Each structure stands twice: as structure tokens, then as C-alpha cells.
């Protein structure tokens, strides 16, 4: 059931999982089966099928040695916030605990939302279906960006932000947090400083997902139409400028179209300076990701050329 990356033997984990589910969802719960969705060192994601009640749930367990930050209480807050403030369907959070008081893990349990990843769905749609789907994504992203915060910065699990109103300073602090390589971080900070005037008039902090790639957007077919099922994984979300999400979406292949931009702009008109700021946001992502693949290096060099800076030859 699990590999050595999660340090509990399979049968013991299943028994403990059932105990956890009964404690959180009720003593009559029965575990029909479960499958692994992801596994890392001291971290596992399980898809469990239950009866009493009959449902499927996603269970994330993270021990103290998990490499992932796993701020499950913060993720739960985002789910509830987005559900309350937008029309985007969000998975119901059933239980969350990060205290280690009763269990050797932090845990997060949510209801499973059936759906297919955009990465797969987009390949099978005809022209009209694809246009419709892009409009839905554009509208959903725009709705996320209607969720505002009083300043820029990291968002705590209670929804508060200890931040200021200087967008460039917040981006610099964000870069120090996410770019692990000191040389690359210094390069980004220098690039940002040279273009700080572009951010001087940016004053609105919005919910930025920061990870809206093609595997975090799900669709499901309903009455013959493909509909947005949900948006997943708010682990990297922060109070930033909404253009950061747009720049990443535009940089990633297959994530935007004229229908996306039309739907988005109906709620959030684009600022004339976006095209210049876009390059800075995309450069941040390139250096954060810093994967030494030929494709990523080529994309980064092309971006350096657009920025008018020396190319990054290696990560």
C-alpha cells in the first residue's frame, strides 16, 4: 500500500486511517478501500472510499519530517474563503489538525471532487467546448482575484496578513522565500530593483493562487457539457498582485486563449503596464522552479532576452 517513503507498514496504516476517519467522521464509518495519490518522505495522500456515509475522501498525512510545508490549516481556510466569496465549486473540508496532539501526523481530510485534470480534458474537446472551457477558467481566475486583502504578504491560517502596501517590497520578500538558490535570488532581486517603478502604483492585494497549472484545474462532464469542477492546491497562495497568476498562466502552454482573456477582462480589465510587469513575474517563476531541463533553460533564456539581461546559462 505504501512505500518506505512513508514510514508505516501498509496494514498498520490502513488500521490507523480507519481509526482517524471514525474519530473525525463518525464511529459508523467503514473503509471500503484506499489508493495512493502521492507519496513523499513522511508524507502521503490517500483517496479513500467509505460507507456510512457513502462517499469518497482525500486524506493528506504529513509527519514532522515531511519536506513539504503542509500548512493544512491554511489550506482549509482558503477552501472555505473561496467557497464563501466566489461561485467556484470547492471541496468540502471535513477535518484538519496540525497539532500532533492525538496523531503522529498533521492531517487534512476533504471530500473528493470527481473530475479530470485540464491537462487531459483540453486534448479531447472540440472547438466550441474548448472555447467554453477557457471562458470558465478565465471567469474563475477573475473571481479568485476579487478576494482582496489590506496589504501584500503571506496569509496566516486565520486569514490575516502581516504586510505592507509596497508591492515591489512584497515581491522581493516572496522571492527570498521561494527561490532557494542564493545566486538566482540575488539575480531576481537586482532585476526587480531595476524595474521597481513599474510597481509604484500597484495598490490592490488579491488572493493569488500561484500554482494554476493544468493539473490543479479539474473539469467534469455534466448534462453533456464540460464544467469546471474545482481548483485545487492553494498551498502556495498569498496576498499578491493578481497579475502574478496571469503571468504564470500566460507563460505555461495551453492555459490561456482569447476566450480566457475575454472572460477574465470582463471582471478585471488589464492594466496597460501588465505586459511589462509580466516579464518580472515570469522571471520569478523561472528562478523559483529552476529545473535544469533543456526546455526550462530555453524558456528562461528567452525571457532574459525580453528583459534585456544576460541569459541564465545554468541553474
C-alpha positions in Angstrom: 0.0 0.0 0.0 2.8 2.4 0.8 6.5 2.6 0.1 9.3 3.2 2.5 8.9 6.9 1.8 6.0 6.9 4.3 7.4 5.0 7.4 4.3 3.0 8.4 3.6 -0.6 7.3 0.6 -1.0 4.9 -1.8 -2.8 7.2 -1.0 -0.7 10.2 -1.6 2.5 8.2 -4.9 1.2 7.0 -6.0 0.4 10.5 -4.8 3.8 11.8 -6.6 5.5 8.8 -9.9 3.9 9.7 -9.5 5.0 13.3 -8.8 8.5 12.2 -11.8 8.5 9.9 -14.1 7.2 12.6 -12.8 9.8 15.1 -13.4 12.7 12.7 -16.4 11.5 10.6 -18.3 9.2 13.0 -17.9 5.8 14.6 -20.1 4.0 11.9 -17.7 4.8 9.1 -16.4 1.8 7.2 -13.3 1.9 4.9 -14.0 0.1 1.7 -10.7 0.7 0.0 -8.0 3.3 -0.5 -5.4 4.2 -3.0 -2.3 6.3 -3.0 -2.5 9.7 -4.8 1.0 10.9 -3.9 3.8 9.9 -1.6 6.9 11.6 -0.4 9.2 11.3 2.6 7.0 11.3 5.7 4.0 12.4 3.6 1.2 10.6 1.8 -2.1 11.4 0.1 -4.8 8.8 0.1 -8.1 8.5 -1.8 -10.4 6.5 0.4 -13.9 5.1 -0.4 -16.2 4.9 2.6 -19.6 3.7 3.6 -21.7 5.1 6.4 -21.7 7.7 4.9 -21.2 6.6 1.3 -18.6 9.0 0.0 -15.0 9.4 -1.2 -12.5 11.4 0.7 -9.0 12.7 0.1 -6.7 12.3 3.2 -3.4 14.0 3.5 -1.0 12.9 6.2 2.3 14.6 6.9 4.8 13.8 9.6 7.3 16.1 11.3 10.0 15.1 8.7 7.9 15.9 5.6 9.8 18.1 3.1 6.5 19.8 2.1 5.4 22.6 4.4 1.9 21.1 4.6 0.1 24.0 6.2 -3.2 22.1 6.2 -5.0 24.6 8.4 -4.1 27.4 5.9 -5.3 25.3 3.0 -8.6 24.6 4.8 -9.0 28.4 5.3 -8.5 29.0 1.6 -11.1 26.4 0.7 -13.7 28.0 2.9 -12.8 31.5 1.8 -13.1 30.7 -1.9 -16.3 28.8 -1.3 -17.8 31.8 0.5 -16.6 34.5 -1.8 -17.0 33.0 -5.3 -19.1 30.6 -7.3 -16.1 28.2 -7.8 -17.1 24.7 -6.6 -14.7 23.8 -3.7 -14.2 20.5 -2.0 -15.8 20.4 1.5 -13.2 20.3 4.2 -14.2 17.6 6.7 -11.4 17.7 9.2 -8.0 19.3 9.7 -5.4 19.2 12.6 -1.8 20.3 12.7 -1.2 19.9 16.4 0.2 16.4 16.6 -1.7 16.0 19.9 -3.6 12.9 19.0 -1.8 11.6 16.0 1.8 11.3 14.7 0.8 13.4 11.6 -0.8 16.6 10.6 -3.9 15.6 8.7 -6.3 17.1 6.2 -9.5 15.4 5.1 -11.7 16.7 2.4 -14.5 15.4 0.3 -13.3 14.1 -3.1 -14.5 16.0 -6.1 -14.8 13.8 -9.2 -13.2 15.3 -12.3 -10.5 15.2 -14.8 -7.4 17.4 -15.0 -7.3 20.2 -17.5 -4.1 18.6 -18.9 -6.2 15.7 -20.2 -9.6 17.3 -20.9 -8.2 20.0 -23.2 -6.9 17.4 -25.6 -10.4 15.9 -26.2 -12.5 19.0 -26.6 -13.9 20.3 -29.9 -13.5 24.0 -30.8 -16.8 25.1 -29.1 -16.2 23.0 -26.0 -12.6 24.4 -25.7 -13.9 27.9 -26.1 -16.5 27.4 -23.4 -13.9 25.8 -21.0 -11.5 28.6 -21.4 -14.2 31.1 -20.6 -15.0 29.2 -17.4 -11.3 29.2 -16.4 -11.0 32.9 -17.1 -14.1 33.7 -15.1 -12.9 31.5 -12.2 -9.5 33.1 -12.0 -11.0 36.6 -12.1 -13.3 35.6 -9.2 -10.3 34.5 -7.2 -8.8 37.9 -7.7 -11.9 39.6 -6.4 -10.9 38.3 -2.9 -8.9 41.3 -1.5 -6.6 41.8 1.4 -5.5 45.0 3.2 -1.8 44.6 2.1 0.7 42.3 0.4 2.3 39.4 2.0 1.9 35.9 3.4 -1.6 34.9 4.6 -1.9 33.2 8.0 -4.2 30.3 8.8 -6.7 32.8 10.3 -6.8 34.8 7.1 -4.8 37.7 8.4 -1.9 39.3 6.5 1.1 40.9 8.2 2.0 43.0 5.3 2.6 46.4 3.9 1.4 48.3 0.9 4.6 48.2 -1.2 4.1 45.7 -3.9 7.7 45.5 -5.1 8.9 45.0 -1.5 6.4 42.2 -1.0 7.6 40.5 -4.3 11.2 40.8 -3.1 10.3 39.1 0.2 8.4 36.5 -1.7 11.4 35.8 -3.9 13.6 35.3 -0.8 11.1 32.8 0.4 10.7 30.7 -2.7 14.0 31.0 -4.7 16.3 28.6 -2.8 19.5 29.3 -4.8 21.2 32.4 -3.4 22.8 33.3 -6.7 19.4 33.1 -8.6 17.6 35.0 -5.8 20.2 37.9 -6.0 19.7 37.9 -9.8 16.0 38.3 -9.4 16.2 41.0 -6.7 18.5 43.0 -8.9 16.2 42.6 -11.9 13.2 43.7 -9.8 15.0 46.7 -8.3 15.8 47.9 -11.8 12.1 47.8 -12.6 10.7 48.9 -9.3 9.0 51.9 -10.9 6.7 49.6 -12.8 5.1 48.6 -9.4 5.0 52.0 -7.8 1.2 52.5 -8.4 0.2 48.9 -7.7 -2.1 49.1 -4.7 -4.6 46.3 -4.6 -3.6 43.0 -3.0 -5.7 40.0 -4.1 -5.7 36.3 -3.5 -3.0 34.8 -5.7 -3.1 31.1 -6.2 0.4 31.0 -7.7 0.1 27.4 -8.9 -2.8 27.4 -11.5 -1.2 24.8 -13.8 -3.1 22.3 -15.8 -3.1 19.6 -13.1 -4.8 21.8 -10.5 -7.8 22.7 -12.5 -10.5 20.0 -12.8 -13.4 19.6 -15.2 -16.3 17.2 -15.2 -19.0 16.4 -17.7 -22.5 17.4 -16.6 -25.5 17.0 -18.8 -23.4 16.9 -21.9 -21.3 20.0 -21.0 -17.8 20.1 -19.6 -18.0 22.3 -16.5 -15.3 23.5 -14.1 -15.3 21.0 -11.2 -12.9 22.8 -8.8 -9.5 24.4 -8.4 -7.0 22.5 -6.1 -3.8 23.1 -4.1 -3.8 26.6 -2.6 -0.6 25.7 -0.7 1.4 28.5 -2.4 -1.3 31.1 -2.2 -0.6 34.6 -0.9 -1.8 38.2 -0.9 -0.1 39.4 -4.0 -0.9 41.3 -7.2 -3.4 39.4 -9.4 -1.1 39.9 -12.4 1.3 37.3 -10.9 -1.3 34.5 -11.6 -1.9 35.9 -15.1 1.7 36.0 -16.0 2.3 32.4 -15.0 -0.8 31.2 -16.8 0.3 33.0 -19.9 3.8 31.5 -19.7 2.5 28.0 -19.3 1.4 26.4 -22.5 -2.2 25.8 -23.1 -3.6 27.8 -20.2 -4.9 30.9 -21.9 -6.7 31.8 -25.1 -8.7 34.8 -26.4 -11.8 33.4 -24.7 -9.9 33.2 -21.4 -8.8 36.8 -21.6 -12.3 38.0 -22.7 -13.9 36.3 -19.7 -11.2 37.5 -17.3 -11.2 41.1 -18.5 -15.0 41.3 -18.1 -14.3 41.3 -14.4 -10.7 42.5 -14.2 -9.6 44.8 -17.0 -5.9 44.5 -17.7 -3.6 47.4 -16.7 -1.6 48.9 -19.6 1.6 48.2 -17.6 0.8 44.5 -17.3 2.8 43.4 -20.3 6.0 45.0 -18.8 5.4 43.7 -15.3 4.5 40.2 -16.7 8.2 39.6 -17.5 9.2 40.1 -13.9 6.5 37.8 -12.6 7.6 35.1 -15.1 11.2 35.5 -14.3 10.4 34.9 -10.6 8.7 31.6 -11.5 11.6 30.5 -13.8 14.1 31.0 -10.9 11.8 29.5 -8.3 11.3 26.4 -10.4 14.9 26.3 -11.6 14.6 22.9 -13.2 17.8 22.2 -15.3 15.9 20.8 -18.3 16.7 21.9 -21.8 13.1 23.3 -22.2 13.1 25.2 -19.0 16.5 26.7 -19.6 15.5 27.7 -23.1 12.3 29.4 -21.8 14.4 31.2 -19.2 16.9 32.4 -21.7 14.2 33.7 -24.0 12.7 35.6 -21.1 16.1 37.1 -20.2 16.3 38.3 -23.8 12.9 40.0 -23.4 14.1 41.6 -20.1 17.3 42.7 -21.7 19.5 41.0 -19.2 22.3 38.4 -19.5 21.0 34.9 -20.1 20.9 32.4 -17.3 23.2 29.6 -18.6 22.6 27.1 -15.7 20.7 26.6 -12.5 
